[in-house]
Amino acid sequence: MVTVRRAAVEDAAEVVRLRAVMLGSMDGVEPAPGPWQEAARATLRERLAEPQGTLGVFVVDAPERPGELAAVAVGTIERRLGGPANPSGLTGYVFNVVTAPAYRRRGYSRACLEALLDWYRKRGVGKVDLRASAEGEPLYRSLGFVPVAGPTLRLSLPPTA
């Protein structure tokens, strides 16, 4: 049996370490260390401290390695305007699901993601979106995620001075 728990403020550095692993698997190379890591840790420390916040972070501890995480699933809740398919407008977005390479194929990512989906259900979220890597797509489909039609467009704004 896999034990999943809510992440604590003290887990911020490990969650960011695993985020780099996930970004590396999507981009083919792990991102270089830099200011992004401290910014991500600061955001996590702040948001994990909120008792009823809109950030859900679920983790599995690395077996026999105190302080190290084996897997994580991270998602957020956004309140958009409601519509016929989602009257409350509550929308979940999963943006980080990863298991460290040494712990893969043990069901850890599935367990973390299932805990995150339960958290969404309990919070009344009517719709959950994510972007899937080729490796992760079978897991997401097995949990009921389906492709959606329509183009995705993105604009990257430069930082303000």
N, C-alpha and C positions, 0 to 999 in steps of 0.2 A: 504494500500500500504506500502511496506517495503522500507525504504530508506537505500541504500548502499552507502558507500563512500570509497575512497582510504584511507588506513591507513596513519597516519602521524608519524613522529619520536616520538612524545609524547605518542603514543599508544603502544610502545614497551613492557612495563611492562604488560599491559593487554593482548596483543597477547601471551606473554609467559605464563601468568596465564591460558589462554584458551588452550594453547598447553598441559599443564599439565592435564587438564580435558580430552582432546582427548587421550593422552597417557594412562591415567587411564582407559578410556573406552575400549581401545584395549588390555591392559595388565591385567585388572581386579582390579588394585589398582593404585592410582595416585603416580607418582614418588616422592620420598622424596625431600624436598628442598635441594639445593646444588649449587655448582659452575656452573653447567650446565645452571642454570637460568640466571646468570649474563653474561655468555658467549653468550647465546641466545639473551638477551637484547642488548648487545653490537653489535652483528651481525645485528640485526634488525635496531638499530639506524643508523649504518653505511650504510646499504643497502637502507633503506627508504629515506635517504638523497640524494640518487643518482637520478637526475631528469629523466633520461632515462635508468634506471637500468634494470636488468633482474629479479628482484623480484617483484611479484605482490601480494599485500596484500589488501583485501577488507573486510570491517567490517560493522556491524550493531551495533549502539549504544544501550545500554540498556535503555528501556523506563523509563523516570523519575529518572534515576540514572546517573547524569553527571559524566563523566570520566570513566564509566564502559562500557565494551563491552559485547554485548549479543552473538555475533557470529563472526566468521572469516573464511576466506578461503585464503590460502597462496600457492603460486606456483612460480616456477622459470622457466626461459628459458635457455636452453643449446643449443649451436651450435655444432652439430655432423657432421660427413661427410654425405653428401646427398646420397640418393639412389633412386631407381625407385619409391618407395611409398612415399618418402618425399624428393624431390630434393633439397630443401633449407637446409635440415639437422636441421632446427629449431625444437626443441622438448620441449614441456612443461612437467613439472612434478608437480603435485599437492601433497603437502605433509602435509597439515594441513587443515582440514575442521571440524569445531566443533561449536556447540551452547551450551551455558551454560545450565545446566539442568532446571533452572527456566524459560527458554525462549523457550523450545523446542516445536515443532509442530505448529510453526507460520510461517514457510517458510523462516526463516532467513538464514539457511545454503544454501538452494537452491538459494536464492537471491545473496548471497556472491559468490557462485560457478558460477552462471550465469554471474556475473560481471567479474570474473576471466577468464572465457571462452571467453567473449567478448574482454577482454584485449589481450588474446592470438591471437584471430582472427585479431585484428587490428595490431598486431606486426608480422603477417605473419607466425605464428607457424602452422606447418602442422600436428603435432601429439601431443597428450597429454596423458600421462600415470599417473596412480595412483595406490596405494594399498588400497583396500577397506576393511573396517570392515564389519561384517555381517549386522550391523545396517545401515551402509551407502550405501551398495550395491544397494538397490532399488532406491535410489536417483540417483546414478551414472548411472545406467542402463536407468532410465527414461530420462536422458540427452544424451543418445547415447553411453555411454561407453560399451564396450563388452570385454569378456575375451579374452586373447591372449594365444596362444599355446607356449610351450617351458618352460623349467625349469628356475627358477631363482636361482642363486647361489650368495653367499655373502662371503666375506673375511673381517674379522675385524682385522685391523692392530693395534698393540699396539702403544700408543703415544710415540713419540720420547722424549728423555731426554732433 
